Amino acid sequence: MTRGDTTMKGILITNAFMRQGSFARMRELFEQAAQRAGISLIPRVNTDFMLMPPSARLKVDFVLFYDKDIRLAARLEAMGLPVFNGAKAIALCDDKTLTCLALQRAGVRQPDTVLCPQTFPGLGYGDMDFLQGVGAALSWPMVIKEGCGSFGEQVYLAQDEAQARDILHRIGAKPALFQRFIAYSAGRDRRLFVVGDQVIAAIERRNEHGDFRANIEHGGVASAYFPTAQESWHWPPAAPWGWTLAGWICWRPRTGLWCAR
């Protein structure tokens, strides 16, 4: 892709400390896609910009920001660079508790959800009596999700109140939520990839190994999926969220269409 006789140039920013296989593979795929499109994509990590002065000017056309370093994304946006996705979208989508609230405001249907009350480091949750009410509202087993996490690593299935207590002890003071477990959709979901307001691709993931999570990292297998018209147009417009690129995780229960995040 060129503008006149000048090749479009961008920076791909990833996290300096996330070197696991999944993250490395995604970086490789971005670089390969850019090469096929004739775009010069320069790989960088977030620590490369620590000492960048506020007056610095990066001579690139865009930034592909595959990290959760919200403050760095905001710094780059302040320099006038197009950042995909920007700080607002990252902050909103990185924390599942904030994503849940945003989906509620947009009228997107979700499984019944209860936000975990805030506590502080060193205080814990006391006797956790509130779990009795959560259990009565959502029933057991239930899904517990840490606010921040990737690839299903911070998503748990609590069979009863005792397991929920143990999970909360491990989560500590981090944001979390409780969600009704949809048993007949366990181990499968659909992910719709959106650019702007248009669904451009989709996959269906299935885990046949007994894990309730459909993530590839936990044994799920992905296949191409062709979304219905309802699935393609079900989602709120991108502008209020601040994103350009999005991936909706959804599934179809016995009635309607639900979104996980």
Secondary structure, DSSP 4 states (H G I P E B T S, - for coil): -EETTEE-EEEEEE-TT--SHHHHHHHHHHHHHHHHTT-EEEEEEGGGGTT--TT-----SEEEE-S--HHHHHHHHHTT--EES-HHHHHHHHSHHHHHHHHHHHT---S-EEEPPP--TTTTTTT-THHHHHHHHH-SSEEEEESS-STTTTEEEESSHHHHHHHHHHHTTS-EEEEE--GGGTTEEEEEEEETTEEEEEEEEE--SS-S---GGGT-EEEE----HHHHH-SPPSGGGT-SEEEEEEE--SSS-EE--
